[in-house]
Amino acid sequence: MIIKNAALETVCGVTSKLPENSRPEVAFAGKSNVGKSSLINALMNRKSLARTSSQPGKTQTINFYNVNDSVYFVDLPGYGYARVSEEVKAGWGKMVENYLHGSRQLRAVFLLLDIRHKPSENDCVMYDWIRNQGYQPIIIATKLDKINRSQVQRQVKLLRETLRAEKDVRIVPFSAASKQGREDIYEIIEEILQGAG
């Protein structure tokens, strides 16, 4: 997948109506500070199109990035950040639910998990919830550069077992620093787009 152009096209807040896009969408979910913005920037080959933040819980909108005029990368609000009020959390949940239910173009949901840690209860709930919406989550195990190569398989196994994910659920280790795993993700997106044609 060669990125020719990428631009933030639509930002949806809690009260916004979802855009009626005519192109396929792939969504990215994950808890705050799992490296979602860094992943999206790496995939779009941009340094800071998706806003990264040292303050978790910063993304409070659904952001639609038009990539190559052929697909939308959809950045969903991060979940599970304790400092955010219950009211705000409830708003995010509703927003994400409306999107997963309401988007006619959504083709796949990538769920980002930190490869260093056992998935949290929030991660497991999100995984099950995405499945209950009829999607098979594709797991991206972020922060790959933060562990030794010898630990990778063990950590991937821990993610799979904690989520109770079947063997056919893809888990892609990824590093925003080295871009390792990016080509694998591109391949998956290309497969999705071919299937969407």
PyMOL commands that set and color helices and strands:
alter all, ss='L'
color gray80, all
select helices_A, chain A and resi 36-44+86-102+121-132+144-146+149-163+182-196
alter helices_A, ss='H'
color red, helices_A
select strands_A, chain A and resi 6-12+25-30+62-67+71-75+106-114+138-142+171-173
alter strands_A, ss='S'
color yellow, strands_A
deselect
rebuild
show_as cartoon
